[in-house]
């Protein structure tokens, strides 16, 4: 596995733990559909939250949230709709939200973590 993939996986693990600590249940990780992949799908009693996770060792190439541009947001929305269509039984009565989690630091276990709610 490439170093960037190892870094990304570790960032997703950290983001999942962060969200679980906030009371969310992880429903899907790395869910694939035509057109892309969703990093995390989590849920509370009232919401289904699609989470894009971006992990960077530093800000040398920009803040992680800069990678969540208009094209990425549109893709996340399309994939969220596909996830909902495939998991209708889990969606009943819940609102949909799309969040981003950014991690910056050489080690995802100790990196600075930012959680941006409602990016779309």
Buried (B, 14 or more C-beta within 10 A) or exposed (E): EEEEEEBBBBBBBBBBEBBEEEEBEBBBBEBEBEEEEBBBBBBBEEEBBBBBBBBBBEEEEEEBBEBBEEEBBEBBBBBBEBBBEEBEEBBEEBEBBBBBBBBBBEEBEEBEBBEBEEBB
